[in-house]
Amino acid sequence: MVRPTQLLYPQREPAPTRPAATVLLLRDSAEGIEILMTRRSMTASFAPGAYVFPGGGIDTADAAAHAQSTRRATQTDLHLTQAIAAIRESFEELGVLLARHADGSHASTADIAALSRTAPFAAQCRERGLTLAGDQVFVLAHWITDRDLPRRFDVPFLVARMPDGQEPVADESEQFEPVWVRPAEALARHEAGGFFIIFPTIRTLQRLQHFDTVDAVLQACAASEQPLWTSCPRAGFLAGAEARYMEHEAPYGELALTSPDGQMVHTLDWQTAQPVALLKNVMRLTAPNPGVMTGPGTNSYLVGDPATGYIVIDPGPADTDHLQRLWRAAGGNIRMIVCTHSHADHSPGAKPLQALCSNTPPILGLPSAPTARAASQFTPDRSLLNQELLTLVGQGPEGEMMHTLKVIHTPGHAANHLCLVLLEDGILFSGDHILNGSTTVVDPPDGNMNAYLDSLDVLDAACDEHGIAFIAPAHGYVIGEAKTAIAQLKAHRLKREAKIIGVMQAQPQGSMDEWVAAAYDDVDPRIWPVAKRSLLAHVERIESQGLFNL
């Protein structure tokens, strides 16, 4: 867990959430699913002028109306209360009533006309002999309003089929201009600037556009009775504008590290001119070497502070300007230079950076193995021992300050690969073993898939031992939920391996090129030459495990 003293910004408590519910009323059309949306009042306190799905706050009467509603056997009390709130709100805002008579027929236009949108809802329905159709309302998603916003809601996004024979009529107070729109159409109109929608609506429409029919949506939701996704987004700045992200998106973990309370303070633009502060004791300077293999560039990290001096992790290529910036960011006070491995985008900068420093900090790491390629030759001043501690100590304004990096040998991507754990703050510097946005290449003979997967298990155990919450990779943004990320990465590798085994069984006489085309058919063909290296590593592992013999 990150020490509060190392956070860049004073923390504040986010606004409390209020329970609410919203419902996506769906219908089939010749061109696909259509969703009923409506424009909020320009004076609304939340998302004024935005096109939304009908919904609003949950009140005590909703929870008291269970006996007035049908329900599925698998539907929890909470989900039923949310469904009733959504039914009530869709009636009050749009005059759409999800209710049935005793004979099973839908509420009619006459029933709707006889009900007041401002009087107690459930009691009116009871008097008309109407039972709310709570069993026809399903949970699609669970959204919690972003932590930086002043008004926040905890809201399920529910889905239901639009009742036959009804037409939406806005209340002209809270909601205006009801419109049926296909998800892709709504997104296109928003991009064109004529259909304002907010982040949760955008992400929901993006997912719904992949469903062909209303039945497909309802069946997906009914399968588990749980949200298909849950999110409390985080915000930062990108290209000078507000940018929001869900948990599975690349910048989310970095935003969680730099602003745990969710304030919108962190800039996400990749740039090489100056270091980016992640914590008071961690800076990242990205080398100017972007590309297919390096993503935005190689991340060089500086761990420490002016009182303790700095450890540089992965100085990167021998780029004079980049190394000058690293040296200046450390105020010239570099105590150690550590290379996670010997590849050409990580270690060549070590000696010229060392030469800039008057104190000649030692270059640490593991020497390249005989299996390394010619461009990856590396000999450190001293080889690091597995589990060795590298410590910086200094006297700061608040007393003694310490930053400790623990060395963990992690062969796999390269035979001499190692990772480092910042023990006081639970951060794993993963080099190329774990990346954000892609999987690393395991390139035999220096790379080995058995060793790679075993090293993932070692890092998983380290997460438990040291409370590691974040991963700082050599390429890409900081990753959050470290243990989950490692588990997902291993599962992805094994899933790919299972696919490779299937391809090998189907094409036992196939060439590597034929196998990579079939096993990586979900990857851009331009990546296949690189993917073929990892394919070979998988094939070697498959054969060593006796899973398939040629």
Secondary structure, 3 states (H helix, E strand, C coil): CCCHHHCCCCCCCCCCEEEEEEEEEEEEECCEEEEEEEEECCCCCCCCCCEECCEEECCHHHHCCHHHECCCCCCCHHHHHHHHHHHHHHHHHHCCCCEECCCCCECCHHHHHHCCCCCCHHHHHHHCCCEECHHHCEEEEEEECCCCCCCEEEEEEEEEECCCCCCCCCCCCCEEEEEEECHHHHHHHHHCCCCCCCHHHHHHHHHHCCCCCHHHHHHHHHCCCCCCEEECCEEEEECCEEEEECCCCCCHHHHHHHCCCCCCCCECCCCCCCCEEEECCEEEEECCCCECCCECCCEEEEEEECCCEEEEECCCCCCHHHHHHHHHHCCCCEEEEECCCCCCCCCCCHHHHHHHCCCCCCEEECCCCCCCCHHHCCCCCEECCCCCEEEEEEEECCEEEEEEEEEEECCCCCCCCEEEEECCCCEEEEECCCCCCCCCCCCCCCCCHHHHHHHHHHHHHHHHHHCCCEEEECCCCCECCHHHHHHHHHHHHHHHHHHHHHHHHHCCCCCHHHHHHHHCCCCCHHHHHHHHHHHHHHHHHHHHCCCCCC
